[in-house]
Amino acid sequence: MKILPVIMCGGSGTRVWPASRESLPKQFIPLVGAESTFQMAMEVLADDAFDTPVVISNHAYRFLIGEQLQKMGRTAHIVLEPESRDSGPAVAVAAALAAGQSPDTVVAVLAADHVVRNRAGFVALCRRAAAAAAEGHIVTLGIKPNHPATGYGYIRPGAVLELHDEGHEHHAEDTAPVYRLDGFVEKPDRATAARYVAEGYLWNSGNFFFRADVMAEELAIFEPVMAEAANEAVTGARRDLDFTLLDPTAFSRATKKSIDYAVMERTHRAAVVPADIGWSDVGNWSAVWELSERDGDGNSVRGHGALVAAKNVHIRSDDHLTTVVGVSDVIVVTTQDAVLVVGHEHGDKVKQLVEKLRQQGRREALEHKRSYRPWGYYQSIDNGARYQVKRIVVKPGAALSLQKHFHRAEHWVVVAGIAEVTRGEEVVLVHENESIYLPMGVVHRMINPGKINLELIEVQTGSYLGEDDIIRIEDVYNRQ
């Protein structure tokens, strides 16, 4: 039995701002280790227990997903939601897609931004959960708590379930007990969390296993509008390059609700497999610190950092030297345009900070100075009232759209590689240490015809320099 893994990949990760932002959220950045959590999840799914993964995300992240898969040499079916409707409709879409293969397809819904240290144990527990799902249960992995956390919902396990199908590979976890799920409870205060841990409650990991027809039946009972909208969105989906685009009209009718509220807290088919696999949802900076290598004083440094007389400090700084003296129990994160200092006990309040920055209209709440595009990236260097300077990197063989601007002119200076530039009716090759001027309103395009990255400095001048002053005439990536 192959398990069809469906990776939910649409979150914004505001609790680990400023490294994670809406334009480049935490599942795509190397928070722990050298790979992103999305890439770590894909590595786990390389096991032969799993079928080719389905990745459900949104339009903004489609090329990030494609690029990270390409770097790994992995493939996936990438399905794009027209808008965010919470996890319920996404699971409904997963069930509809799986049913298209076969009604008895077993689906594993997994998060792109979680970390599992014991990967072999996780795969074995997935097999166990899938065996229970094949018999008609909707199964979640319940994490065995190692402390009374207040940031997680809890699961109350009930009686042990007897499974009939034991016909799969023999791992220690294959005989792990599967319990009836007696109830979900919301995030508790510390005293209640301590009681839950003592009474054998489990953390809700948000990983679910189900047979496609079983989830479809439960959705039809509890959320018929959501189920119908998801089915129609899949039926009306269309292909665009390497992506599947759900029908926007149908999907917009789906009830906006989490799968916990939509089904899991109402179904009588819920079950749970206890899991002790070194799991973390990397939910805040304290979790990143816990997952990081630390010295004898509990300090960890990623990038450029130094500490004196400090304990339990985490520094993350990829660009600037960041130093800490005489303080303890804090996280210090430095990026090119923002600095965060937060105490371990206040990690979940970073989300409130980001919302405050949004309300103030701060660009830093949403965007990095470096913005990724399907052709490469650009990075802001300097700007003023009527000018902006950017560094632009174009991947080999990639092309920007054929475009024009109404309010700005541009001057490109090539510092590495070679640019093939369309300017009006002419096509010009611009080599290293050469430049080209693009007057306001001229139709233009840049292509990297070479085998190495094309790097250039762009100077924009004009009365309006916003990214929305781009009129795309032709685009190989089908952007509007």
C-alpha positions as CSV (number, residue, x, y, z in Angstrom):
1,M,0.0,0.0,0.0
2,K,1.4,3.3,-1.1
3,I,0.6,6.4,1.0
4,L,-0.3,9.5,-0.9
5,P,1.4,12.4,1.0
6,V,-0.2,15.8,0.7
7,I,2.0,18.6,2.0
8,M,0.3,21.8,3.2
9,C,2.6,24.6,2.1
10,G,0.8,27.9,2.4
11,G,1.5,29.4,5.8
12,S,3.3,32.7,6.4
13,G,5.2,31.8,9.6
14,T,4.9,35.2,11.4
15,R,6.2,33.9,14.7
16,V,9.7,33.6,13.3
17,W,9.8,37.1,11.8
18,P,12.0,38.7,10.6
19,A,13.7,35.7,9.0
20,S,10.2,34.5,7.8
21,R,8.0,37.0,6.0
22,E,5.0,36.6,3.7
23,S,7.2,36.9,0.6
24,L,9.5,34.1,1.9
25,P,7.9,32.2,4.7
26,K,9.6,29.8,7.2
27,Q,8.9,26.6,5.3
28,F,11.3,27.8,2.5
29,I,14.2,29.0,4.7
30,P,16.9,27.0,6.5
31,L,15.8,27.6,10.0
32,V,17.5,24.5,11.4
33,G,20.2,22.8,9.3
34,A,21.2,23.6,5.7
35,E,17.8,22.8,4.2
36,S,14.4,24.4,4.4
37,T,11.8,22.5,6.4
38,F,9.9,21.9,3.1
39,Q,13.0,20.2,1.7
40,M,13.4,18.2,4.9
41,A,9.8,17.0,4.6
42,M,10.4,16.0,1.0
43,E,13.5,14.0,2.0
44,V,11.4,12.0,4.4
45,L,8.9,11.3,1.7
46,A,11.6,9.8,-0.5
47,D,10.9,6.5,1.4
48,D,9.2,3.8,-0.7
49,A,6.2,3.9,1.6
50,F,5.0,7.0,-0.1
51,D,3.7,7.8,-3.6
52,T,4.7,11.0,-5.5
53,P,3.7,13.9,-3.2
54,V,1.0,16.5,-3.7
55,V,1.9,20.0,-2.6
56,I,-0.9,22.4,-1.9
57,S,0.1,26.0,-1.8
58,N,-0.8,29.3,-3.3
59,H,0.1,31.3,-6.4
60,A,2.7,33.4,-4.7
61,Y,4.9,30.4,-3.7
62,R,4.6,28.3,-6.8
63,F,8.1,29.1,-8.2
64,L,9.8,28.8,-4.8
65,I,8.4,25.3,-4.5
66,G,9.4,24.4,-8.0
67,E,13.0,25.7,-7.5
68,Q,13.5,23.9,-4.2
69,L,12.2,20.7,-5.7
70,Q,14.5,21.1,-8.6
71,K,17.6,21.6,-6.4
72,M,16.7,18.3,-4.7
73,G,16.1,16.4,-7.9
74,R,12.6,15.7,-6.7
75,T,9.1,16.0,-8.3
76,A,5.7,16.6,-6.9
77,H,2.2,17.5,-8.1
78,I,1.8,21.2,-7.2
79,V,-1.8,22.3,-6.6
80,L,-2.5,26.0,-6.2
81,E,-5.3,27.5,-4.1
82,P,-6.8,30.8,-5.5
83,E,-7.1,32.1,-2.0
84,S,-6.6,30.9,1.6
85,R,-9.6,29.2,3.1
86,D,-7.9,27.5,6.0
87,S,-7.0,23.8,6.3
88,G,-10.6,22.3,5.9
89,P,-11.0,23.1,2.2
90,A,-7.4,22.1,1.5
91,V,-8.0,18.7,3.0
92,A,-11.3,18.4,1.1
93,V,-9.3,19.1,-2.1
94,A,-6.7,16.5,-1.1
95,A,-9.5,13.9,-0.6
96,A,-11.0,14.8,-4.0
97,L,-7.7,14.5,-5.8
98,A,-7.0,11.2,-4.1
99,A,-10.4,9.8,-5.0
100,G,-9.5,10.5,-8.6
101,Q,-6.8,7.8,-8.2
102,S,-9.0,5.4,-6.3
103,P,-11.6,5.9,-3.5
104,D,-9.6,3.7,-1.1
105,T,-6.4,5.8,-1.6
106,V,-4.8,6.4,1.8
107,V,-3.8,10.1,2.2
108,A,-1.3,11.6,4.6
109,V,-1.8,15.3,5.2
110,L,1.5,16.7,6.5
111,A,2.8,20.2,7.2
112,A,5.7,21.8,5.3
113,D,7.1,23.7,8.3
114,H,7.5,20.9,10.9
115,V,10.7,19.1,11.8
116,V,11.1,15.4,12.8
117,R,14.4,14.3,14.2
118,N,13.7,10.5,14.1
119,R,12.8,10.2,10.4
120,A,12.8,6.4,10.3
121,G,10.5,6.3,13.3
122,F,8.2,8.8,11.6
123,V,8.0,6.7,8.4
124,A,7.2,3.6,10.4
125,L,4.5,5.4,12.4
126,C,3.1,6.7,9.1
127,R,2.8,3.1,7.9
128,R,1.0,2.2,11.2
129,A,-1.4,5.2,10.9
130,A,-2.0,4.4,7.2
131,A,-2.9,0.8,8.1
132,A,-5.5,2.1,10.6
133,A,-6.8,4.6,7.9
134,A,-7.2,1.8,5.4
135,E,-9.7,0.2,7.8
136,G,-11.8,3.4,7.9
137,H,-10.3,5.5,10.7
138,I,-9.2,9.1,10.4
139,V,-5.9,9.0,12.2
140,T,-3.7,11.7,13.6
141,L,-0.2,11.4,15.1
142,G,-0.3,12.5,18.8
143,I,3.0,13.7,20.0
144,K,4.1,12.5,23.5
145,P,4.8,15.8,25.4
146,N,8.2,16.4,27.0
147,H,7.0,19.4,28.9
148,P,3.7,21.1,29.8
149,A,3.5,23.3,26.7
150,T,0.8,26.0,26.5
151,G,1.1,26.6,22.8
152,Y,-0.3,23.4,21.5
153,G,-3.8,21.8,21.5
154,Y,-4.0,18.5,23.3
155,I,-5.6,15.1,22.4
156,R,-7.3,12.8,24.9
157,P,-6.7,9.1,23.8
158,G,-9.3,6.5,24.5
159,A,-9.5,2.8,24.2
160,V,-7.1,0.7,22.1
161,L,-8.4,-0.2,18.7
162,E,-8.0,-3.6,17.2
163,L,-6.7,-3.6,13.7
164,H,-7.2,-6.4,11.3
165,D,-4.5,-5.7,8.7
166,E,-1.0,-6.3,10.0
167,G,0.5,-7.2,6.6
168,H,3.2,-4.7,6.2
169,E,6.9,-4.5,7.0
170,H,8.0,-5.2,10.5
171,H,9.3,-2.2,12.4
172,A,9.1,-1.6,16.1
173,E,6.6,1.1,15.5
174,D,4.4,-1.1,13.3
175,T,2.9,-2.6,16.5
176,A,2.4,0.7,18.1
177,P,-1.0,0.9,19.7
178,V,-3.8,2.9,17.9
179,Y,-6.3,4.5,20.2
180,R,-9.8,5.8,19.7
181,L,-9.6,9.6,19.9
182,D,-11.8,10.7,22.7
183,G,-11.5,14.4,22.3
184,F,-9.5,17.5,21.4
185,V,-8.9,20.3,24.0
186,E,-7.8,23.8,23.2
187,K,-4.4,25.4,24.2
188,P,-4.4,25.3,28.1
189,D,-2.8,27.4,30.8
190,R,0.4,26.1,32.4
191,A,-1.3,24.4,35.3
192,T,-3.9,22.6,33.1
193,A,-1.1,21.6,30.6
194,A,0.8,20.0,33.5
195,R,-2.3,18.0,34.4
196,Y,-2.8,17.0,30.8
197,V,0.8,15.7,30.6
198,A,0.4,13.7,33.9
199,E,-2.9,12.2,32.6
200,G,-1.3,11.0,29.3
201,Y,-2.7,13.5,26.9
202,L,-0.9,14.1,23.6
203,W,0.0,17.1,21.6
204,N,-2.0,17.6,18.4
205,S,0.6,17.5,15.6
206,G,-1.8,18.4,12.8
207,N,-0.8,15.4,10.7
208,F,-3.8,13.3,9.4
209,F,-4.2,10.0,7.7
210,F,-7.5,8.9,6.0
211,R,-9.0,7.0,3.1
212,A,-10.2,9.3,0.4
213,D,-13.8,8.0,0.5
214,V,-14.0,8.1,4.3
215,M,-12.9,11.8,4.4
216,A,-15.4,12.6,1.6
217,E,-18.2,10.9,3.5
218,E,-17.5,12.8,6.7
219,L,-17.2,16.1,4.9
220,A,-20.5,15.5,3.1
221,I,-22.1,15.0,6.6
222,F,-20.5,17.8,8.5
223,E,-19.5,20.4,5.8
224,P,-21.5,19.7,2.6
225,V,-20.9,23.2,1.2
226,M,-17.2,22.8,1.7
227,A,-17.1,19.4,0.2
228,E,-19.1,20.4,-2.9
229,A,-17.0,23.5,-3.5
230,A,-13.8,21.5,-3.2
231,N,-15.0,18.8,-5.6
232,E,-16.0,21.4,-8.1
233,A,-12.7,23.3,-7.7
234,V,-10.9,20.0,-8.5
235,T,-13.2,19.1,-11.4
236,G,-12.8,22.6,-12.9
237,A,-9.0,22.8,-12.3
238,R,-6.7,23.7,-15.2
239,R,-3.0,23.2,-15.9
240,D,-0.7,26.2,-16.1
241,L,3.0,25.4,-16.8
242,D,3.8,22.7,-14.2
243,F,1.0,23.7,-11.8
244,T,-2.6,22.7,-11.3
245,L,-4.8,25.7,-10.6
246,L,-8.0,25.0,-8.7
247,D,-11.2,26.7,-10.1
248,P,-11.4,30.1,-8.3
249,T,-15.1,30.5,-8.5
250,A,-15.9,27.1,-7.0
251,F,-13.1,27.3,-4.4
252,S,-14.3,30.7,-3.1
253,R,-17.6,29.0,-2.0
254,A,-15.7,26.6,0.3
255,T,-16.4,27.3,4.0
256,K,-13.4,28.9,5.6
257,K,-12.7,26.5,8.5
258,S,-9.9,24.4,9.9
259,I,-10.1,20.6,9.4
260,D,-10.1,20.2,13.2
261,Y,-13.3,22.2,13.6
262,A,-14.8,20.9,10.3
263,V,-14.3,17.2,10.9
264,M,-11.9,15.9,13.5
265,E,-13.7,17.3,16.5
266,R,-17.1,16.0,15.2
267,T,-16.4,12.6,13.6
268,H,-16.8,9.3,15.4
269,R,-14.0,7.8,13.2
270,A,-11.1,9.6,14.8
271,A,-8.1,7.7,16.1
272,V,-4.6,8.6,17.3
273,V,-1.2,7.0,17.2
274,P,1.2,8.2,20.0
275,A,4.5,9.4,18.5
276,D,7.8,10.0,20.2
277,I,9.9,11.0,17.2
278,G,11.6,14.3,18.1
279,W,8.8,16.4,16.5
280,S,8.6,20.2,16.5
281,D,6.4,22.6,14.7
282,V,9.2,25.2,14.9
283,G,6.5,27.5,16.1
284,N,8.7,30.3,17.4
285,W,12.3,31.3,17.9
286,S,12.6,29.4,21.2
287,A,11.8,26.2,19.3
288,V,14.5,27.1,16.8
289,W,16.9,27.6,19.7
290,E,15.9,24.2,21.1
291,L,16.6,22.5,17.8
292,S,20.0,24.2,17.3
293,E,23.4,23.0,18.5
294,R,24.3,24.8,21.7
295,D,27.4,25.3,23.8
296,G,27.8,24.5,27.5
297,D,26.1,27.8,28.4
298,G,23.1,27.0,26.2
299,N,24.1,29.5,23.5
300,S,23.7,29.0,19.8
301,V,25.0,31.2,17.0
302,R,24.0,30.9,13.3
303,G,26.0,33.3,11.1
304,H,27.9,36.3,12.3
305,G,27.6,36.5,16.1
306,A,29.6,36.7,19.3
307,L,28.7,36.5,23.0
308,V,30.2,37.4,26.4
309,A,28.7,36.5,29.8
310,A,25.5,35.3,28.2
311,K,23.4,32.1,28.7
312,N,20.6,30.5,26.7
313,V,21.0,33.0,23.9
314,H,20.3,32.4,20.2
315,I,21.8,34.7,17.6
316,R,20.9,34.5,14.0
317,S,22.6,36.9,11.6
318,D,23.5,36.1,8.0
319,D,24.9,39.6,7.1
320,H,25.8,41.8,10.1
321,L,28.0,41.1,13.1
322,T,25.6,40.8,16.0
323,T,27.0,40.8,19.6
324,V,25.4,40.1,23.0
325,V,26.9,40.9,26.4
326,G,25.6,40.2,29.9
327,V,22.1,39.0,29.1
328,S,20.4,35.6,29.2
329,D,17.3,33.8,27.8
330,V,16.9,36.0,24.7
331,I,16.7,35.5,21.0
332,V,18.5,38.1,18.7
333,V,17.7,37.9,15.0
334,T,19.4,40.4,12.6
335,T,18.5,40.7,8.9
336,Q,19.5,43.3,6.4
337,D,16.6,45.6,7.4
338,A,15.3,44.6,10.8
339,V,16.4,43.4,14.2
340,L,14.4,41.3,16.7
341,V,15.2,40.9,20.4
342,V,12.7,38.6,22.2
343,G,12.7,36.8,25.5
344,H,12.2,33.0,25.4
345,E,8.9,33.3,27.3
346,H,7.5,35.8,24.8
347,G,8.1,34.0,21.5
348,D,4.4,33.7,20.6
349,K,4.0,37.5,20.9
350,V,6.1,38.0,17.7
351,K,3.0,37.4,15.8
352,Q,1.4,40.4,17.5
353,L,4.4,42.5,16.7
354,V,4.1,41.6,13.0
355,E,0.4,42.6,13.0
356,K,1.3,45.9,14.6
357,L,3.9,46.5,11.9
358,R,1.3,45.7,9.2
359,Q,-1.1,48.2,10.7
360,Q,1.7,50.8,10.6
361,G,2.2,50.0,6.9
362,R,5.8,48.8,7.4
363,R,7.1,47.0,4.3
364,E,9.4,44.9,6.6
365,A,6.3,43.1,8.0
366,L,5.8,41.4,4.6
367,E,8.8,41.6,2.4
368,H,12.5,41.0,2.6
369,K,15.0,43.4,0.9
370,R,15.6,40.4,-1.4
371,S,12.6,39.4,-3.5
372,Y,12.6,36.1,-5.3
373,R,11.1,35.7,-8.8
374,P,10.9,32.6,-11.1
375,W,13.9,34.0,-13.1
376,G,16.1,34.7,-10.0
377,Y,15.9,37.6,-7.5
378,Y,16.4,41.3,-7.0
379,Q,17.6,43.1,-3.9
380,S,17.2,46.7,-2.9
381,I,20.5,48.5,-2.3
382,D,19.4,52.2,-2.0
383,N,16.5,54.4,-2.7
384,G,15.4,58.0,-2.6
385,A,12.5,60.2,-3.6
386,R,13.1,59.8,-7.4
387,Y,15.6,56.9,-7.6
388,Q,16.1,53.3,-6.6
389,V,19.1,51.0,-6.9
390,K,18.8,47.2,-7.1
391,R,21.0,44.2,-7.6
392,I,19.5,41.8,-10.0
393,V,20.5,38.1,-10.5
394,V,19.1,36.1,-13.4
395,K,19.5,32.4,-13.6
396,P,21.1,30.8,-16.7
397,G,18.5,30.5,-19.5
398,A,15.9,32.6,-17.6
399,A,14.1,35.6,-19.0
400,L,12.3,38.5,-17.5
401,S,8.9,39.4,-19.1
402,L,8.6,41.7,-22.1
403,Q,7.4,44.8,-20.4
404,K,7.3,48.6,-20.2
405,H,7.0,51.3,-17.5
406,F,4.9,54.5,-17.5
407,H,6.7,56.3,-14.7
408,R,10.4,55.3,-14.7
409,A,13.5,54.8,-16.8
410,E,16.2,52.2,-16.1
411,H,19.9,52.0,-16.5
412,W,21.5,48.5,-16.3
413,V,25.2,47.8,-15.6
414,V,26.3,44.2,-16.1
415,V,28.8,43.1,-13.5
416,A,28.9,39.3,-14.3
417,G,27.7,37.2,-17.1
418,I,26.0,38.4,-20.3
419,A,22.6,40.0,-20.9
420,E,20.6,39.7,-24.1
421,V,18.4,42.9,-24.0
422,T,15.4,43.7,-26.2
423,R,15.0,47.5,-26.4
424,G,12.2,48.5,-28.7
425,E,13.0,47.0,-32.1
426,E,16.6,46.2,-31.4
427,V,18.3,43.2,-29.6
428,V,21.6,44.0,-27.9
429,L,24.2,41.8,-26.1
430,V,25.5,43.6,-23.0
431,H,28.7,42.1,-21.6
432,E,30.4,42.4,-18.3
433,N,31.4,46.1,-17.5
434,E,29.0,47.3,-20.1
435,S,25.7,49.2,-19.6
436,I,22.5,50.0,-21.4
437,Y,19.8,52.7,-20.9
438,L,16.1,52.0,-21.2
439,P,14.0,55.2,-21.6
440,M,10.6,55.6,-19.9
441,G,7.9,53.8,-21.9
442,V,10.2,51.7,-24.1
443,V,9.3,48.0,-24.5
444,H,12.1,45.9,-23.1
445,R,13.2,42.4,-22.0
446,M,16.3,40.8,-20.4
447,I,17.4,37.2,-21.0
448,N,20.4,35.4,-19.6
449,P,21.7,33.3,-22.6
450,G,24.8,32.2,-20.7
451,K,25.8,29.3,-18.5
452,I,26.4,31.3,-15.3
453,N,24.3,33.7,-13.3
454,L,23.8,37.1,-14.9
455,E,24.3,39.9,-12.2
456,L,23.7,43.5,-12.8
457,I,23.0,46.8,-11.0
458,E,19.8,48.5,-12.0
459,V,19.3,52.3,-11.4
460,Q,15.7,53.4,-11.7
461,T,14.7,57.0,-12.0
462,G,11.3,58.6,-12.2
463,S,8.2,59.9,-10.4
464,Y,6.9,56.5,-9.3
465,L,9.0,53.4,-8.6
466,G,6.5,50.9,-7.4
467,E,6.6,47.3,-8.6
468,D,3.0,47.7,-9.9
469,D,4.3,50.0,-12.6
470,I,5.1,47.0,-14.8
471,I,3.0,46.4,-17.9
472,R,3.7,42.8,-19.0
473,I,3.2,42.3,-22.7
474,E,4.6,38.7,-22.8
475,D,5.8,36.4,-20.0
476,V,7.0,32.8,-20.1
477,Y,5.8,32.4,-16.5
478,N,2.2,33.4,-17.3
479,R,2.2,36.2,-14.7
480,Q,-0.3,39.0,-15.0
